[in-house]
């Protein structure tokens, strides 16, 4: 039996590889498409990068004040980084 409550969703970080990053890039693009946008548009991609940068800053701040662990910070930053990867890949 786990000590984790039933309503907690575990986020497991796998080591970065092309398959995972490609799948996440597709997820990011699908989210933008659902909002009537696309990361293939340079302005939208730039906007995504800015938003990801701000969110990354917030995560680092939460780590610095002790609200999250280093492992949590690293995991969250890795997943956010897939958004930058998506924005870069959709520009190719």
Steps between C-alpha positions, in 0.01 A plus 500: 500500500626845407524797736392727213134610512274372222442849360871564430617458142860382486724661238786270414787657316661281242837594366466731203483321170365581161182292529384665821591848380323438168185378677505801732553733203187350345311557828612863515395555138162332559440735794576801283287367214208459741536872575505589130877558496804308374861490609599513133406869513815688611307745720316221678824305549667811647204553731524138615871538573434813706224328699722197560782727616271670751364168627858370534586809705204429731610139544856606587359749749292232669812286526709785642252562783466129576149436369614222267793260502789510256368184337158658452659817360713302255205289388271799448769691312564200276132469410472875436811472285308274265291807417809685382597191302152499343522868409844443345397187309184653357713780351701256287 
